[in-house]
């Protein structure tokens, strides 16, 4: 006996829901980090939770994800005394000034 259309639709909707739920813990897209003109690293679909350390200090960050970032000059996503994090919106780029230091880590901004 072939499965009914209702059962097939229900299974399809359930699988779609599982797939979408699984993707919610990752940012869709890439973060490209450079030092001068040299690409230091490209991070694809990173987890949206926690602190992410760049492999080396970087001078320029391109946010090509669907989430906003917070950039830090510390390796542990903390703001040093007298310092600040920098908000980097979706699809934006930021270049560090020599006075603030290199970007060393990032986290995702809360929604």
Phi, psi and omega in degrees: 000126180288149179294150181285159178297323180297316179295317179297319179294318180297317178296317179298315179295320179297315179296321177297317178299318178296317180296317180292321178295321180294331182277347185291343181267008179229145175277133180274119179127199185231153170242122181251122181247131181233156170240105189068236178262352182275128175287122179275314177197156173237124182251120182255132175046056182288156174299144182275350180262146173089183181259139180239126181264135172286150182293337176208163176298138183236155181257345186213133179231129173253122179263101179254029178258178177264020181226150176278151183245160166241126181257143183229150175271354178261155181282353184240024177058036174249157179263121180290158178306130181078359181257190178201160171270163179241129179277130179236110186288169178302129177075010183259168177232155176217138177243129183286146172268154183296334181290329184272344182094178182277154172284130181241342180202168177209159171221169178269136180291144177297148180294000000 
